[in-house]
Amino acid sequence: MTKGSVTIAKQGEGCVNEDAVISKEGVIGVSDGAGGGGLFADKWSAYLLENLPNTPLLSADEADGWLETIWEVFYDECEQTAVKSGGLLLDKFYDEGSFATLAAVWKVEDCKCLWASYGDSVAFHYNRKTKKLEHSFGRLADFNNPPYLINCKDELNKQGFRSGEFSVDEHSEVFVASDALAHYIIMMYEIMNYSDFEEELLETMGKHSKNENYIKAAMNLMPFDFETDVLDVLFSCVNESDKFAGVVRSLVLSGVAALDDYSLAVM
């Protein structure tokens, strides 16, 4: 499997990619800038990953302490940009700041990875021998809820911080994805293992959100193989944005995934 990362903007004319990804020795990460509020979401997501520590963030207090050391440089630079753009933009930045999610994985030993997440970007571990998928998110239905977001000017809401450990071996695949892709991956795994996840899938469909439509469309694709038809297809696109864009386009057109920015980083 190819290591690396790939990210593309929401498919449409003139869309800005508010996602950012990194893949380097021992660390992968994804951050999804939230453009629904605040300003400079694309810059904030990129800045978070540029300054991601090389050692794991083990607790909400550690994550908050890390943010305390980096936020001011970003804030000052964006403040100056907002000043040049005029009063309304500056007021919005003062009032709201910048928002983004984060999911990162650090390989700390040959057999152990540690992960941290905040919001609905997701860290994954799949073992091709056991056929088990682990991830940093909660239940599939939780994608219906507004995500926790890191703000450039506020302390973290510590309830939004998650961390944990993946035990890995030579059969392991470790990767991170932004929300729309993460939802697709978890959904497809649960549908293929329907007897184990029937309650969770029915719970999600019972919310009667757009995610219900994705599940129904994906169920119409049965039978499929999670490794071959989902993971291998995605992993083949790492470092190839044009190929990745084609795969994403087909997922959106087939009704199994949302129109959004898409990002994947593989360790």
N, C-alpha and C positions, 0 to 999 in steps of 0.2 A: 504494500500500500504506500502511496506517495504521501509524504509529510508536507505540510504547508498550510496555506490559507487562501481563501477567496472571498470576495465580497462584491455585491452588485446593488445598484440603486433600484428602487421600485420602478418597474418597467412602464415607461411613459415619457412623454417629451419633457425635457427640462427638469426631471426629478433629481434632487440632491440626495446623495447617499449619506444617511445619518449614522450608519453602522461603521464600526472599525474592528479590525481583527489583527492579531499577532500570532506568529508561530516561530518560536526560536528554541534553541537547545534547552530542554527541560521545562519550558513554559509555553502554554497556549492561552489565549484570551479573546473574548468578544465583548464589545460594548455597543449597545443600541441607543443612540441619541434619540430622545423623545421630543419631537418637534411640535407636539400638541400644546406645549406651554413653554414659556421662557424663550430664550434666544441662543443661538450658537450651539445647537445640539450636536451638529456634526463635528465641530471643533472640540467640544467637551468629551465626546466618546473617544476621539483620537488621542486627546491629551491624557485621559485616564490610562489608556494602554501604553502610551509612550513612557509613562511614569510608574507603571506597574512594578512592584518590587520583585526582586529575583527570589525572595523567600516567601513562603505562604502566609496569607492573612488568616490567622487561626480563630479570630473572634471579632465580634462587632467593635469592641474597644480598639483592637489593633487596626481594623479598617478605618475607623474614625480618626485614629492617630495618624495613619498614613495620609488621609485626606487633609488633615490639618497642616501637614508639611508641604503640600503641593498646590492647594487651592488658590493661594493669593496671587501667584504669578499669572495663572489663567485669568482670574477675575480682573486684575489690573489691565491686562492686554485687551480683554473684551470690553472693559469699561471705556477705554480710549477709542475703540472702534465705534462703540455706541454713541459716544460724545460727538464724533464726526458726522454721525448719521442723523442726529437731531434729538429733540427733547422727548418725543413720544417713545422712540426706541430705547432711549436711556432710562426712562421711567419704567418701561416694561422689564428691562434687565435688572434694575434695582429691586423691583417688586417680586420678580419671579426667578431670576437667575438662569441656570442651564441645567438640563435634566438628562440622565442616561442610566441604563442598566449596566451590570457587569457580571460576567462568569469567567473564571480562570481556573486552570489546573497547573499544579507544579509537580514534577516528578522528583521525589525526594530520595527514593531508593529504587533498586531494580524491580522490586515487587510492590512498590507503594507509590501512589499519587495522592496528593491532597488537593481539595478543591474548595473554592469559595464562590458564592453567588449573591447577587442583590437584584431583585426584579425577575423578569421572565426570560432572560437569556439563560441558557442551560448548559451544564457540563454533563458529559455522557461517558459511560464505560460499557462496551459490549464485548463479551467473551465468545469467540466463535466455537469453542469446545462445549461450554455449558449452555450456549444459546440464550444467556441471560443479559438483559439490558438494565443497567443502573443509571440513574440520573439525579440531578440536584434539585429537580422541581418537585412540586407536590402532586396532586391529582390532576388529571387532564382537564377537569372542569374548572380548575383554578385559572386557566387561560382566559376565562370569561371575566375575571376580576381585574380592576386596574392594578398595574404592577407597582411595586415599590420602586422609587427612582432616587438616584444619587443626585443631589443638588450641589452646585459649585459654591453656594454661600451658606448652606445650612448643615447642622449636624445630621448624622444618619439617624433615621428611625431604626433602632437596633432590632426591632421585631422583624425587619425585612432581611436581615443578614442570615445566610445559611452557610455552613461549612461541613466538610466530611472527608471521607477517605475511600479511595478505590484500591482494592487489592488486585494487582495486575500480574499477568504472566505472558508467555510467548504467544498466547492466543488472543490477547487483548487488543482492542481498538479504543483509544481515548480521544475524545473530540469535544468541541463546544460549538453551539449554534445560537443564532438570534431567534426571536420568538416564533416567527411564522414557520421557519424550518424546523425548529424544535418541536412545535406542535405536530407537524407532519410526521416527524420521525417517531415520536411517542405514540401517536394515533395508529400508524401503520403497524408498529410492534404489537400494540394491544389488540388490534383487529385480527392479526395473524394468530394471536394467542387468546382468542375470544373467550374461551371457557375460563381463563384465569382473570379476565378483565371485564366480564360482562357487566358487573355492577357499576364499574367506573365509567364504561362507555354509555350505559343507559343514564347514569347521573348527568353526564355531559350533555347528552341529547335532550334530557329533560329541561335543560336551561333554555331551550328554544332560541339559541343564538346562532350566529353564522357558523360556529363550530359544529353544530348539528348537521348542517349541510355538507361540510367537509367529510364528516364521518359517513354519512349516507353515500356520498359519491365514492369514497374509498372502499366501502363494503361491496359496491358493485364491481370492483376490480378483482375480487376474490375468484379463484385462488391466486396468490402471489407468494413470492419468497422474500422475506425481510432482508436477508443478506444480499441476495443477487439483485433484486429489483429495487431496493431502497438504498442500503448502505453502499454497495459496490458502485452503483450508478453515481451517487453523490461523491464518493471518494475519488472516482475517476476524473472528477472536475477540479480537484484541488490544484491550484496554480494555473487554471485555464478558465479565465472569466467568461470568454465567449461560449465555451461549452457549458459552463455552469448556468449562464443566462438562458441557453436553450432548454436545459432540463427544467429550470424554474418556470419558464414560459409554458412548458407542457403541463406542469403540475397545476398552475393557475388555470389554464384553459380547460383542463379536465375536471376542475371543480374540487380538487382535494386539498388545495392550499390557498392561503390568502395572498392578495396583491400587497407586497411590502418590500422593504429592503431585505436582502438575504445574505447571510454570512456563515461561513464554516471554517474552522481551524482544526487541524488534525495533528496530534502529537506523534 
